[in-house]
């Protein structure tokens, strides 16, 4: 039997708005490593994250595309509810479009919720029961959902802060 992967909610704020998704806890380091390369927006963040975990980046992009397709022709409350529904394990990536989705973007998954504010260059660990995020770290590169032997290293630039 396969061991269940612990999950965390990741919320990303940029000049275009806010996106949110649930992913495996190792995504915390993946996204921190991507931030160390100074992404301009969530698209650049996901591209950079893809170098460390191809599946995570792909799944988030795919989920956002589905969300955009559903909501493209104007705000549809019923479609938005379907997109935002689901438990923490199967919650789909979404954009914050109203107060309900804003609240959802701050709801923790099993291991918590972390906000990556690309505008303020700040990582806010709203709730994190997984592991303390360090300014410098390393992780294992993942391909096809599996860890490889390759490691990546990162160090957040001096103008980035991690709270608490």
Long-range contacts (C-beta under 8 A, 24 or more apart in sequence): 6-110, 6-111, 6-130, 7-88, 7-89, 7-109, 7-110, 7-111, 8-108, 8-109, 8-110, 8-111, 8-112, 8-113, 8-114, 8-128, 8-130, 9-88, 9-91, 9-105, 9-106, 9-107, 9-108, 9-109, 9-112, 9-113, 9-114, 10-113, 10-114, 10-116, 11-96, 11-105, 11-106, 11-113, 11-114, 11-115, 11-116, 12-42, 12-45, 12-115, 12-116, 12-118, 13-115, 13-116, 13-117, 13-118, 13-119, 13-120, 14-40, 14-41, 14-42, 14-45, 14-118, 14-119, 15-41, 15-118, 15-119, 16-41, 16-42, 17-95, 17-96, 18-95, 18-96, 18-102, 18-105, 19-60, 19-64, 19-93, 19-94, 19-95, 19-96, 20-93, 20-94, 20-95, 20-96, 20-101, 20-104, 20-105, 21-60, 21-63, 21-91, 21-92, 21-93, 21-94, 22-88, 22-89, 22-90, 22-91, 22-109, 23-56, 23-59, 23-60, 24-56, 25-111, 25-130, 25-131, 26-53, 26-139, 26-140, 26-142, 27-53, 27-56, 28-114, 28-128, 28-130, 28-131, 28-133, 29-133, 29-137, 29-138, 29-139, 29-154, 30-56, 30-139, 31-114, 31-116, 32-123, 32-133, 32-137, 32-154, 32-156, 33-137, 33-139, 33-152, 33-153, 33-154, 35-116, 35-118, 35-121, 35-123, 35-156, 35-160, 36-154, 36-155, 36-156, 36-157, 36-160, 38-157, 39-118, 40-118, 41-118, 42-118, 45-116, 45-118, 51-141, 51-152, 52-139, 52-141, 52-142, 52-152, 53-141, 53-142, 54-142, 54-143, 54-144, 55-142, 55-143, 55-144, 55-145, 56-142, 59-93, 60-93, 63-92, 63-93, 63-94, 64-93, 64-94, 64-95, 66-92, 67-92, 67-93, 67-94, 67-95, 68-95, 71-95, 71-97, 121-157, 121-159, 121-160, 121-161, 122-160, 122-161, 122-162, 122-163, 123-156, 123-160, 123-161, 123-162, 123-163, 124-163, 125-162, 125-163, 125-164, 133-162, 134-162, 135-160, 135-162
